[in-house]
Amino acid sequence: MHRSAPDGAGSVRYTAGVSVGTLLSLLPEAETGPAGRALRSVPSGIGVSLDMRVDADGRPTLIGLRAAVPGGRFSGSMAFRSYR
């Protein structure tokens, strides 16, 4: 995992590479949404790139995921706009 230095606004970027199997072991067992279903269809040994950005308060603002599999690519992201 790599952590960038905070930018002028205090935001930090984290990047990491893991296998799909490792990533799935970190997700709740009950995750049955589109992202969970898509990840479970990828062989567990495939490498995944993760990109997470957090604001100055340590709250996620963007989480991205990319993987290349034989015959295709998978990418997805979630953006968090506001916290109440």
C-alpha positions in Angstrom: 0.0 0.0 0.0 1.1 3.5 -0.7 0.0 6.7 1.0 0.5 10.1 -0.6 1.4 13.2 1.4 -1.6 15.4 2.1 -2.4 18.0 -0.6 -3.2 21.7 0.0 -6.7 20.8 1.2 -5.5 18.0 3.5 -6.8 15.2 1.2 -4.7 11.9 1.1 -4.6 9.2 -1.6 -4.1 5.6 -0.8 -3.3 3.0 -3.5 -2.8 -0.7 -3.2 -2.6 -3.9 -5.2 -4.2 -7.1 -3.9 -5.7 -10.3 -5.3 -9.4 -10.7 -5.8 -9.4 -13.5 -3.1 -7.8 -11.2 -0.6 -10.2 -8.4 -1.4 -13.3 -10.7 -1.1 -12.0 -11.9 2.3 -12.3 -8.2 3.5 -15.9 -7.7 2.3 -18.9 -8.6 4.5 -20.2 -12.1 3.7 -23.7 -10.6 3.0 -22.4 -8.3 0.2 -24.7 -9.3 -2.6 -24.9 -6.0 -4.5 -23.6 -5.6 -8.1 -20.0 -5.0 -6.9 -20.0 -8.1 -4.8 -21.5 -10.3 -7.5 -19.1 -8.9 -10.1 -16.0 -9.6 -7.9 -17.2 -13.1 -7.1 -17.2 -13.9 -10.8 -13.5 -13.1 -11.2 -10.9 -15.8 -10.4 -9.5 -15.3 -6.9 -5.9 -15.1 -8.1 -6.5 -12.1 -10.4 -4.7 -8.9 -9.3 -6.8 -5.8 -8.4 -5.7 -2.2 -8.1 -7.4 -0.1 -5.4 -7.4 3.7 -5.2 -9.0 5.5 -2.3 -9.0 9.2 -1.6 -9.9 10.6 1.8 -10.6 14.2 2.9 -8.8 16.1 5.7 -11.1 14.4 8.3 -10.2 10.9 7.1 -13.5 10.2 5.4 -13.5 8.5 2.0 -14.4 10.7 -1.0 -13.6 8.2 -3.7 -13.0 4.5 -3.8 -11.9 2.9 -7.1 -11.1 -0.6 -8.2 -9.6 -2.0 -11.4 -8.8 -5.5 -12.6 -7.8 -7.1 -15.9 -9.0 -10.6 -16.7 -8.5 -12.7 -19.8 -10.9 -11.3 -22.3 -11.8 -8.1 -20.5 -11.4 -5.5 -17.9 -13.4 -4.6 -14.8 -13.5 -1.1 -13.2 -15.7 0.6 -10.8 -15.8 3.5 -8.4 -17.9 5.0 -5.6 -17.9 8.7 -4.9 -19.0 10.2 -1.6 -20.2 13.8 -1.9 -21.2 14.8 1.6 -21.3 13.6 5.2 -24.1 14.8 7.6 
